Structures are given as structure tokens and as C-alpha cells.
Amino acid sequence: MQVTNRAIRAVNELTTRWAGASAGGTAFSAAGVWPLLALLTDGAAGPARAELAEAVDLPAGEAAAAGRELLSAMAGMRGLDSAVGLWTKRTLELREEWEAGLPTAVHGVLTGREETDREALDAWAAKRTGGLIERMPVPLTDRTEMVLASALALRTEWFRPFKEYPVRPRSGPWQKRTLRGLRRSTRLLDRVGVADTPYGAVTELKVLGNTGIDVHLLLGEERMSPGQVLGAGVDVLGRRHAVVPGHELPYGEAGPGLRVEKERCVTPQPPSLDVTTVAFDLSADHDLLHLHGLFGLTTARDESRGHFPGISAQPLCVGSAQQSTTATFGALGFRAASVTALAAAPGGGIPELRYTTTTIDATFDRPFGFLALNRSSRLVLAAGWVTDPTPYREDEDRSPSRT
């Protein structure tokens, strides 16, 4: 399990580095790339092997085993479907030692007929992701000798669903837009916390799913970059930043988007955490060769010579490396509800407000980050930055508005 833990740390670190190299609204999965890089490392030689080993953050001789262990660990995670696929031309002879390190029953054939091969690879991508990704994100030409791919599909439902309602932020880049707001309340104050990082404060909200997959929403100070905010979230997972939990937060403006107030009430009331956020639906395509240094592919893309003698005696280089990613966050499940309120006039004068309670308001109404992760291992499976949330439409109203 030690190697798997090292792999998890390496994947999460790659998430941080990828976030730092990203701009604008996006979604990506370092967990989808890292095992493939680990397998390539095992078959590489020379500078390409050294660069790949640096990218996966493991000694080259340990990379393949760590990749296999991580793939095995992901296969056992609830709420996650994962797969690896390999397709080669009939004329490409693979090294038995390298092929033996792949999961079983993953090897297919490239016919050399682009339409036939495209149809087969697209069908694999759609099947392995439940239709979320419909095309294999790689060009196919008559020069394509091999395709190595991974697929991840994660789904979860919240233990406690949100209520949907229209929201119009009063300030920030989303002001005057009518968005699909999500709101819910809980007595579990520790679902929210504030991390103090070298770049500024970051509010972290944990939204727990019923399959062991959670989503952490991350709101930083307005001056912070997406990479700094997402990197802070990964550092919190790695316990490199202390987090002040909800029940220890001071009154007033306790963190980005976070306000703690003491309210008077007629009867004893438990403290509450009131969350307001927005739904989002993201999709992104990434050309990994544009970030070849990040992924250890600088030398491997050189077409003048081969770089993977451990994969095949025929010279091979990396001609294309791409990823398509989708991420959707919402109420997750249809909920129909009605609320009936009767206004009763007091029968004994103005009631005495003898008690106090604490209310925490967490509001995500400007660009924020998210990490989707396996709860037990803290492996980040997908990450992203939300700049264009889902608009609200009247014909989709599923719950009464609150003012």
C-alpha cells in the first residue's frame, strides 16, 4: 500500500501543477493521465525516461508498479469506473514484459482504416464513461502505431440534496446574471473551514456523496489565482495547511464568502451552516503536448528517433496526447417539495428573545475551484475552476424561491 500512497501523493501534486498552468474555466483529471505516464516511463529510455520519471515523481524503476497499483486501487473505489485501453497495428510487436504489466483484456487492434478505428475507439470511450465522453480525444492517421488510453467516470449523490432557486449575485463577475442557485442548511459546522495559506485565506466546503466520493468547493481571496486556490485545496488534503473548522471560526467575516453571526431567538436553536452556491456544467479539451514539460513529454515527442525500446523494438515517439473532461455539479436528483407557512400573530405581546444561536453563511457567488476526490484515500479524481455557472431558467424551477 506504500507505493499506492506515493502514487496518490504524486497524482495530487500533478493536480496542483496542472492547475497552476491552467487559465479560465476548466476541468481536468490528473488521475486519468498519471497512470499512462507511469506505464510509458517503464518502456522509455534516455532523456525521455528521466523526464517522465520526474513528471510522475517516482524513480523510473518503480513507476510501472505504482501505476498498476493505482489502477487496481481505483478499480475498487465505489462510485468510480476506470479502464485502460491499448490498440496497436498488427505490424507492431510489443515487448512481452511491458505488455504483461498492463491490465488484462485491454489490447485491441488498429486496422489502419481511419473510419473503422475511429468508430471502435469512440465506442470504447463512450462505453467506459457511460456516454459522458463520446469521442476518443486523439487524432488517427496512417502513421498511428499505438494508442494507450484511460477512462474514468465518477458519480455520486449527495447525502442531503440542495434546493434549487434563482440567484443574482450583487457584485463580482456574475452580478446581474440569473444563475441556478443551490442552497441547503446543516447543523454540521465542520463541513466548512478556512485555511491560511502563503497566498491568502481559502474557504473549503465539503459536500459529501453517498458513494465515498466527495466534492470540495474552494473559494479564495479575490486576488488569488486559480492555481493558488486549487493548490491550497490539495495542500489541505495533504495536511500541509491547518484549517480552522466551522465551530472555531470567529464572528464576523471569517473567510472568503464566509460570515459568522450570533442571532437571538425565542427558543433554543442549534448552530447552523447555511450554504449558497451555484450549479455548473463544465467540459474541456486539453492538448497535453502544449504542456509537454509538465507531463514529461518534451523529449518523447521528438520524431527523429525512438524513445521507448522497452515497449517495442520499433522506434516510437509520442505524436499526440490529449484529454477530454466533463464535470457537472447540481442538486443531484429530482426533488419536489412545497412549503406552507402560516403567519400567526403573537397572543401575549412581543416575545422575549432569551436565547442566542450561531449561524454561518457560506456563499460561493464568484469564480471558485473544486476537487472531486475519493474520501478514504484523498485521491483527487477531477478538478477544475468555475467561471461560467449554469444559468437559471424558469421552466426548470423545481423548488420555491427564498427571499
WOBELTA-V164318 format. One record per helix or strand. SS is the DSSP state (alpha for helix, beta for strand). FROM is the first residue (numbers start at 1). TO is the last residue. If there is no record, write none. Layout:
ss = <SS & SS>
from = <FROM & FROM>
to = <TO & TO>
//
This chain:
ss = <alpha & beta & alpha & alpha & alpha & beta & beta & alpha & beta & alpha & beta & beta & beta & beta & alpha & beta & beta & beta & beta & alpha & beta & alpha & beta & beta & beta & beta & alpha & beta & beta & beta & beta & beta & beta & alpha>
from = <2 & 26 & 30 & 46 & 60 & 80 & 94 & 96 & 107 & 114 & 146 & 158 & 163 & 179 & 189 & 192 & 200 & 209 & 213 & 226 & 243 & 246 & 252 & 258 & 272 & 280 & 288 & 312 & 322 & 355 & 368 & 380 & 391 & 394>
to = <20 & 28 & 43 & 56 & 75 & 89 & 94 & 100 & 110 & 128 & 154 & 158 & 167 & 186 & 191 & 197 & 207 & 209 & 220 & 237 & 245 & 248 & 255 & 265 & 278 & 287 & 291 & 312 & 329 & 363 & 374 & 386 & 391 & 396>
//
